[in-house]
Amino acid sequence: MPPYKQVASLQSSTLKVVAFLLRRLCCDCELTTDDIQPVISHLQVHLPPQIQAFVCRTLLQDTSKIVFPELLNQKYLRVCTQLHAEYLWINDSQNVVPLLAQLHGNSVRTLKMIGSHSRLDFDMETDIYEFQQQGQLESLYEFLRTLTNLTTLKCSQMCNNYMLEIISKSCPHLEEMSIEMCTEIDDVGVFYLAGHLPTSDTYSRIRRGAKIPSKSVCTKLRKINLDYTMACTASAVMLLHLCPLIEELNVTPDVKIEDVFTTLHGSDPERYSEVTTRYSLKVIHTYMELDENELSLIVRTCPHLEDVTLRCNGVERKDRNLLANLLGLKIVTLNVMNCNMLALIWYLNQKGNHLLHLTIQHLTVAPVSLTFTRTHLQSVIRTCPKLQKFALKLSNSPMQPDLPYSSFGSHTLYFQSLSHLMLEGAAITPEDLSVLVSQCKQLNELHILIHNLDILDDQVLYSLLDTGSLHSLQTLFLYRPMLTLAGLRRLLDKCPHLHTLGPLSSWAITKKDREVLMKEIRMKNFDLNVESPEMMHLIIL
């Protein structure tokens, strides 16, 4: 049976009650910000700072999402900034932002700002600030200047160039920054962040190897995301040149990563041997087809790459030439899109022993000549003995049964080291599923989103359970299997570590039986999360 929820300690239970009561005060329309100040003062006197921070974390229940959006109001901000909160949300509503000038964020490590046209405040403000009128955001600017210990900044629809200029002067510990859907962010703001406003000869100097000093205090930046902003190639160029610790850089899809390196070093392959600059990048994700010479330059200047996503051509010769550039790297995570399998197996024969994560993906625009067969699966298993995560996404194409598994006889190979497996859009048979999971004693996450999951009925599940391969399973996502309540109960009995399961509404289980099951989970205090919101976004409609 599933594990039981641990009984919370007296201290933890008490602090959760405190957080619950604070939540009620924040949501009480009749209380003003000043009314809640005596409560804050009392907690400051009687709770040490680390316990105050715990209460603030519990206030939102989860630091990765808003559970109660109405909490993002003046009272919430006052509570969190005065009780040493390390995580803080800010929204762009009319009543919230002016208060920030009175607050200090020296305890904040992670800040998330969101601009939304929905009504986030409990007071239901309707007016949204116009960023063009900078004076309206002066309180927010003042607050940003106090974030001297900030390490992570996440912002959506609520950031402009001036904010980045403030951050470049105020946040010396910033390591990770994600700016999304902020159309007022362009190259100028990113130049401030990097610490240099380029002149007409800047790129020429960079190509000649000149060392340009940075005036930004953000010297620890490692991860930067500028998705769907107006920042273009020039921004990526300056960040790579001026922020030597950057390991992951993502710019808007309109910017090709190959253009960045061409700007940095020129486009003449004959002169690539003269390039001596090296970058700290560990992650490169490219979703457009790359020229093999462009990839060669990227690899030459980024010797620490370990996570690579490539969109291939589908032609064996071209894809092999492209993958050949990766042979000198220690790649542990590889995602190939529209890759010719003969070329991929050629690469895996040489470097598959180092891979821990592999994704094979056929896009909807994949060449019709691309197929994935049982023979290919056997080759992947043979060449990647250490593989821990495997994702097969075939865009609703079947895995071709070119040979029956019986033809492999005693030489049939099975995955044994997998901990995570995802099958998406790949029609399979029970025999395929057996080869994929029946000997994975360490498997703890299984996601299957395919259009013929009716092959997975109770009898097939029982056979898999009898192998013991699902004993360590913790997360299971199956969309539209033919599993009944009897199969589910056998699953729960054989998988004692299972704590996330779904979506049961797509299984062959009636609504009445699902309701009885949910009641049983509550009554027996099982630590089982059924149909969690985190899993529902994976559903293919």
MIVOVEX-217464 format. One record per residue (C-alpha): residue in one letter; chain; x, y, z. Coordinates in steps of 0.5 Angstrom, whole numbers, plus 500, padded with zeros to 3 digits. Example, Ala and Ser with C-alpha at 12.3 -4.5 7.8 and 13.67 -1.06 7.14 Angstrom:
NODE|code|unit|px|py|pz
NODE|a|A|525|491|516 $
NODE|s|A|527|498|514 $
END
This chain:
NODE|code|unit|px|py|pz
NODE|m|A|500|500|500 $
NODE|p|A|502|507|499 $
NODE|p|A|506|510|505 $
NODE|y|A|503|514|510 $
NODE|k|A|504|521|511 $
NODE|q|A|508|523|517 $
NODE|v|A|506|526|523 $
NODE|a|A|508|533|524 $
NODE|s|A|512|535|530 $
NODE|l|A|509|540|535 $
NODE|q|A|513|546|533 $
NODE|s|A|511|545|525 $
NODE|s|A|504|544|527 $
NODE|t|A|504|550|531 $
NODE|l|A|508|554|526 $
NODE|k|A|503|552|520 $
NODE|v|A|497|555|525 $
NODE|v|A|501|561|525 $
NODE|a|A|501|562|518 $
NODE|f|A|494|560|517 $
NODE|l|A|492|565|522 $
NODE|l|A|496|570|518 $
NODE|r|A|493|568|511 $
NODE|r|A|486|570|514 $
NODE|l|A|489|577|517 $
NODE|c|A|492|578|510 $
NODE|c|A|485|576|506 $
NODE|d|A|481|580|511 $
NODE|c|A|478|586|507 $
NODE|e|A|476|590|514 $
NODE|l|A|484|590|516 $
NODE|t|A|488|595|514 $
NODE|t|A|496|594|513 $
NODE|d|A|497|598|520 $
NODE|d|A|492|594|523 $
NODE|i|A|497|588|522 $
NODE|q|A|503|591|525 $
NODE|p|A|502|589|532 $
NODE|v|A|502|582|530 $
NODE|i|A|508|583|526 $
NODE|s|A|512|586|532 $
NODE|h|A|509|580|536 $
NODE|l|A|512|575|532 $
NODE|q|A|519|579|531 $
NODE|v|A|520|579|539 $
NODE|h|A|518|572|540 $
NODE|l|A|520|568|534 $
NODE|p|A|528|567|531 $
NODE|p|A|529|570|524 $
NODE|q|A|529|563|521 $
NODE|i|A|523|561|524 $
NODE|q|A|520|567|522 $
NODE|a|A|522|565|515 $
NODE|f|A|519|558|515 $
NODE|v|A|512|562|517 $
NODE|c|A|513|566|511 $
NODE|r|A|514|560|507 $
NODE|t|A|508|556|509 $
NODE|l|A|504|562|508 $
NODE|l|A|504|561|501 $
NODE|q|A|504|553|502 $
NODE|d|A|509|552|496 $
NODE|t|A|515|557|494 $
NODE|s|A|514|555|487 $
NODE|k|A|507|557|485 $
NODE|i|A|501|561|488 $
NODE|v|A|496|557|492 $
NODE|f|A|492|563|494 $
NODE|p|A|493|569|489 $
NODE|e|A|489|574|493 $
NODE|l|A|495|574|498 $
NODE|l|A|499|578|494 $
NODE|n|A|497|585|497 $
NODE|q|A|500|590|502 $
NODE|k|A|499|586|508 $
NODE|y|A|502|580|505 $
NODE|l|A|508|584|503 $
NODE|r|A|509|588|510 $
NODE|v|A|509|581|513 $
NODE|c|A|514|578|509 $
NODE|t|A|519|583|508 $
NODE|q|A|519|584|516 $
NODE|l|A|519|577|518 $
NODE|h|A|525|575|514 $
NODE|a|A|522|572|508 $
NODE|e|A|527|569|503 $
NODE|y|A|522|568|498 $
NODE|l|A|517|574|495 $
NODE|w|A|512|575|490 $
NODE|i|A|510|582|487 $
NODE|n|A|505|584|483 $
NODE|d|A|503|590|479 $
NODE|s|A|497|592|482 $
NODE|q|A|495|599|484 $
NODE|n|A|495|598|491 $
NODE|v|A|501|594|492 $
NODE|v|A|507|597|489 $
NODE|p|A|506|604|492 $
NODE|l|A|507|600|499 $
NODE|l|A|514|598|497 $
NODE|a|A|518|604|498 $
NODE|q|A|517|603|505 $
NODE|l|A|519|596|505 $
NODE|h|A|526|593|505 $
NODE|g|A|528|587|502 $
NODE|n|A|535|585|505 $
NODE|s|A|533|578|507 $
NODE|v|A|530|576|500 $
NODE|r|A|533|571|496 $
NODE|t|A|528|569|491 $
NODE|l|A|524|574|488 $
NODE|k|A|518|573|483 $
NODE|m|A|515|579|480 $
NODE|i|A|508|578|475 $
NODE|g|A|505|583|471 $
NODE|s|A|498|581|470 $
NODE|h|A|491|584|467 $
NODE|s|A|487|579|472 $
NODE|r|A|485|582|479 $
NODE|l|A|491|579|483 $
NODE|d|A|489|583|490 $
NODE|f|A|484|581|494 $
NODE|d|A|482|588|494 $
NODE|m|A|480|587|487 $
NODE|e|A|484|593|484 $
NODE|t|A|483|594|476 $
NODE|d|A|488|599|474 $
NODE|i|A|495|597|471 $
NODE|y|A|501|601|471 $
NODE|e|A|504|603|465 $
NODE|f|A|511|602|465 $
NODE|q|A|512|608|460 $
NODE|q|A|510|613|466 $
NODE|q|A|516|611|470 $
NODE|g|A|514|615|476 $
NODE|q|A|509|610|478 $
NODE|l|A|514|605|479 $
NODE|e|A|519|609|483 $
NODE|s|A|517|605|489 $
NODE|l|A|518|599|486 $
NODE|y|A|525|601|484 $
NODE|e|A|527|603|491 $
NODE|f|A|525|596|493 $
NODE|l|A|529|593|488 $
NODE|r|A|535|597|491 $
NODE|t|A|535|594|497 $
NODE|l|A|535|587|495 $
NODE|t|A|543|586|497 $
NODE|n|A|542|579|498 $
NODE|l|A|538|577|492 $
NODE|t|A|540|570|488 $
NODE|t|A|534|569|484 $
NODE|l|A|530|573|480 $
NODE|k|A|524|571|476 $
NODE|c|A|520|576|472 $
NODE|s|A|514|576|467 $
NODE|q|A|510|581|464 $
NODE|m|A|513|586|469 $
NODE|c|A|520|589|468 $
NODE|n|A|524|594|464 $
NODE|n|A|531|597|462 $
NODE|y|A|531|601|468 $
NODE|m|A|530|595|473 $
NODE|l|A|536|592|470 $
NODE|e|A|540|598|471 $
NODE|i|A|538|598|478 $
NODE|i|A|539|590|479 $
NODE|s|A|546|591|476 $
NODE|k|A|548|596|481 $
NODE|s|A|545|593|487 $
NODE|c|A|545|585|487 $
NODE|p|A|552|582|487 $
NODE|h|A|550|575|489 $
NODE|l|A|545|574|483 $
NODE|e|A|546|568|480 $
NODE|e|A|540|566|476 $
NODE|m|A|535|571|472 $
NODE|s|A|529|569|468 $
NODE|i|A|525|575|465 $
NODE|e|A|520|572|460 $
NODE|m|A|514|576|456 $
NODE|c|A|517|583|458 $
NODE|t|A|517|587|451 $
NODE|e|A|520|593|454 $
NODE|i|A|526|589|455 $
NODE|d|A|531|590|450 $
NODE|d|A|539|590|448 $
NODE|v|A|540|597|452 $
NODE|g|A|537|594|459 $
NODE|v|A|541|587|458 $
NODE|f|A|548|592|456 $
NODE|y|A|547|595|463 $
NODE|l|A|546|588|466 $
NODE|a|A|552|586|463 $
NODE|g|A|556|592|465 $
NODE|h|A|558|595|459 $
NODE|l|A|554|600|454 $
NODE|p|A|557|598|447 $
NODE|t|A|560|603|442 $
NODE|s|A|561|602|435 $
NODE|d|A|567|599|435 $
NODE|t|A|566|594|441 $
NODE|y|A|565|588|437 $
NODE|s|A|571|589|433 $
NODE|r|A|575|589|439 $
NODE|i|A|571|583|442 $
NODE|r|A|573|579|436 $
NODE|r|A|581|582|437 $
NODE|g|A|581|579|444 $
NODE|a|A|580|585|447 $
NODE|k|A|578|585|455 $
NODE|i|A|573|589|456 $
NODE|p|A|571|591|463 $
NODE|s|A|564|590|466 $
NODE|k|A|561|595|471 $
NODE|s|A|556|591|474 $
NODE|v|A|556|588|481 $
NODE|c|A|552|582|478 $
NODE|t|A|559|578|477 $
NODE|k|A|556|571|479 $
NODE|l|A|551|570|474 $
NODE|r|A|550|563|472 $
NODE|k|A|543|562|469 $
NODE|i|A|540|567|464 $
NODE|n|A|533|567|461 $
NODE|l|A|531|572|456 $
NODE|d|A|525|569|453 $
NODE|y|A|520|573|449 $
NODE|t|A|523|580|450 $
NODE|m|A|526|585|445 $
NODE|a|A|533|583|447 $
NODE|c|A|537|580|441 $
NODE|t|A|543|577|438 $
NODE|a|A|547|583|441 $
NODE|s|A|545|582|448 $
NODE|a|A|547|575|448 $
NODE|v|A|554|577|445 $
NODE|m|A|555|582|451 $
NODE|l|A|553|577|456 $
NODE|l|A|557|571|454 $
NODE|h|A|563|576|454 $
NODE|l|A|562|580|460 $
NODE|c|A|559|575|465 $
NODE|p|A|565|569|465 $
NODE|l|A|561|564|469 $
NODE|i|A|554|564|465 $
NODE|e|A|553|556|464 $
NODE|e|A|546|557|461 $
NODE|l|A|543|562|457 $
NODE|n|A|537|562|453 $
NODE|v|A|534|568|449 $
NODE|t|A|528|569|445 $
NODE|p|A|527|564|439 $
NODE|d|A|528|569|434 $
NODE|v|A|535|569|436 $
NODE|k|A|539|564|433 $
NODE|i|A|545|561|438 $
NODE|e|A|549|560|432 $
NODE|d|A|549|568|430 $
NODE|v|A|551|569|437 $
NODE|f|A|558|566|436 $
NODE|t|A|558|568|429 $
NODE|t|A|558|575|431 $
NODE|l|A|563|574|437 $
NODE|h|A|568|570|432 $
NODE|g|A|566|571|425 $
NODE|s|A|564|567|420 $
NODE|d|A|570|564|416 $
NODE|p|A|571|557|418 $
NODE|e|A|578|558|415 $
NODE|r|A|580|562|421 $
NODE|y|A|576|558|427 $
NODE|s|A|583|555|429 $
NODE|e|A|585|562|431 $
NODE|v|A|579|563|436 $
NODE|t|A|582|562|443 $
NODE|t|A|576|565|447 $
NODE|r|A|573|560|452 $
NODE|y|A|566|560|455 $
NODE|s|A|563|557|461 $
NODE|l|A|557|555|458 $
NODE|k|A|554|548|460 $
NODE|v|A|547|548|456 $
NODE|i|A|546|549|449 $
NODE|h|A|539|548|446 $
NODE|t|A|538|550|439 $
NODE|y|A|531|549|436 $
NODE|m|A|533|551|428 $
NODE|e|A|538|546|424 $
NODE|l|A|545|548|425 $
NODE|d|A|550|548|420 $
NODE|e|A|556|543|422 $
NODE|n|A|561|549|421 $
NODE|e|A|557|553|426 $
NODE|l|A|556|548|431 $
NODE|s|A|564|546|430 $
NODE|l|A|565|554|433 $
NODE|i|A|560|553|438 $
NODE|v|A|564|547|441 $
NODE|r|A|571|549|440 $
NODE|t|A|569|555|444 $
NODE|c|A|565|552|449 $
NODE|p|A|569|546|452 $
NODE|h|A|565|545|458 $
NODE|l|A|558|543|454 $
NODE|e|A|554|537|458 $
NODE|d|A|547|538|456 $
NODE|v|A|546|539|448 $
NODE|t|A|539|540|444 $
NODE|l|A|540|539|437 $
NODE|r|A|535|539|431 $
NODE|c|A|538|535|425 $
NODE|n|A|536|534|418 $
NODE|g|A|534|527|418 $
NODE|v|A|539|525|412 $
NODE|e|A|545|520|415 $
NODE|r|A|551|524|412 $
NODE|k|A|549|531|415 $
NODE|d|A|547|528|421 $
NODE|r|A|553|524|422 $
NODE|n|A|557|530|421 $
NODE|l|A|553|534|425 $
NODE|l|A|554|529|431 $
NODE|a|A|561|528|430 $
NODE|n|A|562|535|433 $
NODE|l|A|560|533|440 $
NODE|l|A|565|527|440 $
NODE|g|A|570|531|444 $
NODE|l|A|565|533|449 $
NODE|k|A|563|530|455 $
NODE|i|A|556|530|454 $
NODE|v|A|551|527|459 $
NODE|t|A|544|530|457 $
NODE|l|A|543|529|449 $
NODE|n|A|536|531|446 $
NODE|v|A|536|530|438 $
NODE|m|A|530|532|434 $
NODE|n|A|529|529|427 $
NODE|c|A|535|525|427 $
NODE|n|A|537|520|423 $
NODE|m|A|537|513|427 $
NODE|l|A|543|511|423 $
NODE|a|A|547|517|425 $
NODE|l|A|545|517|432 $
NODE|i|A|547|510|433 $
NODE|w|A|554|511|430 $
NODE|y|A|555|517|435 $
NODE|l|A|552|513|441 $
NODE|n|A|557|507|439 $
NODE|q|A|562|512|441 $
NODE|k|A|559|516|447 $
NODE|g|A|553|513|449 $
NODE|n|A|557|510|455 $
NODE|h|A|557|517|458 $
NODE|l|A|550|519|457 $
NODE|l|A|545|519|463 $
NODE|h|A|539|523|460 $
NODE|l|A|537|522|452 $
NODE|t|A|531|524|449 $
NODE|i|A|529|522|442 $
NODE|q|A|524|526|439 $
NODE|h|A|521|527|432 $
NODE|l|A|517|533|431 $
NODE|t|A|511|534|427 $
NODE|v|A|515|536|421 $
NODE|a|A|520|530|421 $
NODE|p|A|522|527|415 $
NODE|v|A|517|521|413 $
NODE|s|A|523|517|412 $
NODE|l|A|525|517|419 $
NODE|t|A|523|511|423 $
NODE|f|A|524|508|430 $
NODE|t|A|525|501|430 $
NODE|r|A|526|495|435 $
NODE|t|A|532|494|433 $
NODE|h|A|534|502|434 $
NODE|l|A|531|501|441 $
NODE|q|A|536|495|442 $
NODE|s|A|542|499|440 $
NODE|v|A|540|505|445 $
NODE|i|A|540|500|450 $
NODE|r|A|546|496|448 $
NODE|t|A|550|503|447 $
NODE|c|A|547|507|453 $
NODE|p|A|548|502|459 $
NODE|k|A|548|508|464 $
NODE|l|A|542|511|462 $
NODE|q|A|538|514|467 $
NODE|k|A|533|518|464 $
NODE|f|A|530|516|457 $
NODE|a|A|524|520|453 $
NODE|l|A|522|517|446 $
NODE|k|A|517|522|443 $
NODE|l|A|515|520|436 $
NODE|s|A|509|525|434 $
NODE|n|A|504|519|434 $
NODE|s|A|508|515|430 $
NODE|p|A|509|507|432 $
NODE|m|A|515|504|434 $
NODE|q|A|516|500|428 $
NODE|p|A|516|492|429 $
NODE|d|A|521|491|424 $
NODE|l|A|523|484|428 $
NODE|p|A|520|480|433 $
NODE|y|A|523|480|440 $
NODE|s|A|524|472|439 $
NODE|s|A|529|473|434 $
NODE|f|A|534|476|439 $
NODE|g|A|533|470|443 $
NODE|s|A|537|470|449 $
NODE|h|A|541|476|447 $
NODE|t|A|535|481|448 $
NODE|l|A|537|487|452 $
NODE|y|A|533|491|457 $
NODE|f|A|534|497|460 $
NODE|q|A|536|496|467 $
NODE|s|A|539|503|470 $
NODE|l|A|533|507|468 $
NODE|s|A|530|512|474 $
NODE|h|A|525|516|469 $
NODE|l|A|522|514|463 $
NODE|m|A|517|518|458 $
NODE|l|A|513|515|452 $
NODE|e|A|510|520|448 $
NODE|g|A|506|519|442 $
NODE|a|A|510|513|441 $
NODE|a|A|505|507|439 $
NODE|i|A|508|501|443 $
NODE|t|A|506|493|444 $
NODE|p|A|506|490|451 $
NODE|e|A|512|487|449 $
NODE|d|A|515|493|447 $
NODE|l|A|513|496|454 $
NODE|s|A|516|489|457 $
NODE|v|A|523|491|454 $
NODE|l|A|523|498|456 $
NODE|v|A|521|497|464 $
NODE|s|A|521|490|466 $
NODE|q|A|528|490|469 $
NODE|c|A|528|497|471 $
NODE|k|A|529|496|479 $
NODE|q|A|530|503|480 $
NODE|l|A|525|506|476 $
NODE|n|A|521|511|480 $
NODE|e|A|518|516|475 $
NODE|l|A|514|513|469 $
NODE|h|A|510|517|464 $
NODE|i|A|506|514|458 $
NODE|l|A|502|519|453 $
NODE|i|A|501|515|447 $
NODE|h|A|494|514|443 $
NODE|n|A|494|506|444 $
NODE|l|A|495|506|451 $
NODE|d|A|489|501|451 $
NODE|i|A|494|496|450 $
NODE|l|A|495|497|458 $
NODE|d|A|490|493|461 $
NODE|d|A|490|490|468 $
NODE|q|A|493|483|465 $
NODE|v|A|499|487|462 $
NODE|l|A|500|491|469 $
NODE|y|A|500|485|473 $
NODE|s|A|505|482|469 $
NODE|l|A|510|488|470 $
NODE|l|A|508|488|477 $
NODE|d|A|510|481|478 $
NODE|t|A|517|482|475 $
NODE|g|A|518|487|481 $
NODE|s|A|520|493|476 $
NODE|l|A|515|498|479 $
NODE|h|A|517|496|486 $
NODE|s|A|521|503|487 $
NODE|l|A|515|507|483 $
NODE|q|A|514|514|486 $
NODE|t|A|510|518|480 $
NODE|l|A|506|514|475 $
NODE|f|A|502|518|469 $
NODE|l|A|498|514|465 $
NODE|y|A|493|517|460 $
NODE|r|A|487|513|458 $
NODE|p|A|490|506|460 $
NODE|m|A|484|500|460 $
NODE|l|A|486|500|468 $
NODE|t|A|480|498|472 $
NODE|l|A|479|499|480 $
NODE|a|A|482|492|481 $
NODE|g|A|488|494|477 $
NODE|l|A|489|500|481 $
NODE|r|A|489|497|488 $
NODE|r|A|494|491|486 $
NODE|l|A|498|497|483 $
NODE|l|A|498|501|490 $
NODE|d|A|499|494|494 $
NODE|k|A|505|492|490 $
NODE|c|A|508|500|489 $
NODE|p|A|509|502|497 $
NODE|h|A|513|508|495 $
NODE|l|A|508|511|490 $
NODE|h|A|506|518|492 $
NODE|t|A|504|521|485 $
NODE|l|A|498|518|481 $
NODE|g|A|494|520|475 $
NODE|p|A|490|522|472 $
NODE|l|A|485|517|474 $
NODE|s|A|479|521|470 $
NODE|s|A|482|518|464 $
NODE|w|A|482|511|467 $
NODE|a|A|477|505|466 $
NODE|i|A|474|507|473 $
NODE|t|A|468|510|475 $
NODE|k|A|467|517|478 $
NODE|k|A|463|513|484 $
NODE|d|A|469|509|485 $
NODE|r|A|474|515|484 $
NODE|e|A|470|518|490 $
NODE|v|A|471|512|494 $
NODE|l|A|478|511|493 $
NODE|m|A|479|519|495 $
NODE|k|A|475|518|501 $
NODE|e|A|480|512|503 $
NODE|i|A|486|516|502 $
NODE|r|A|484|521|507 $
NODE|m|A|481|517|512 $
NODE|k|A|488|512|512 $
NODE|n|A|492|518|511 $
NODE|f|A|496|515|505 $
NODE|d|A|501|520|502 $
NODE|l|A|498|519|495 $
NODE|n|A|497|525|491 $
NODE|v|A|492|523|486 $
NODE|e|A|491|527|479 $
NODE|s|A|496|533|481 $
NODE|p|A|496|539|478 $
NODE|e|A|503|538|476 $
NODE|m|A|502|532|472 $
NODE|m|A|495|535|468 $
NODE|h|A|499|539|464 $
NODE|l|A|502|533|461 $
NODE|i|A|496|531|458 $
NODE|i|A|496|531|450 $
NODE|l|A|489|532|448 $
END
